[in-house]
C-alpha cells in the first residue's frame, strides 16, 4: 500500500498560485495512477486532477482546466499540483490519492478507485 503526505497548502489571494506536494512511500508508487481531490465547505469531495503511472496521461475537470497542472516524479516518489489563477471557490481541503489497482488508468478517477488517501492540506483563497 502507498502512504501519502501532502504539503504546500496555505492562504493566498485570488489570482495567486500555490504548489501542492504529495510525498509517497512504498515500493509500488510508480505503478499507480495518482490524483488530487478537494472538498470545499459544505461540498462533496471532487477530483481536480489525475495522472497515469507513467505521467503521460492526465485528466482535469473543466473547473480547473488551464489553471491546474498535475505532475509526478517517480524517481523521488512525488506528485505535484501546480495551481495558478486561484479563485475563492478553489478554497478546500486538498487530498492526494493513489489508485487502488496498479497499472490501471481510469476514464474518470473516482473515490471508489482510490486505494490510499493522504491526510489533506488546507488551501484558502481570499477575494
Secondary structure, DSSP 8 states (H G I E B T S, - for coil): --EEEEE--EEEETT--EEEEEEEESTTGGGS-EEEEEE-TTS--EEEEEE-TTSS-EE--TTTTTTEEEEEETTTTEEEEEE-S--GGG-EEEEEEEESSTT---SS--GGGEEEE---EEEEEE-
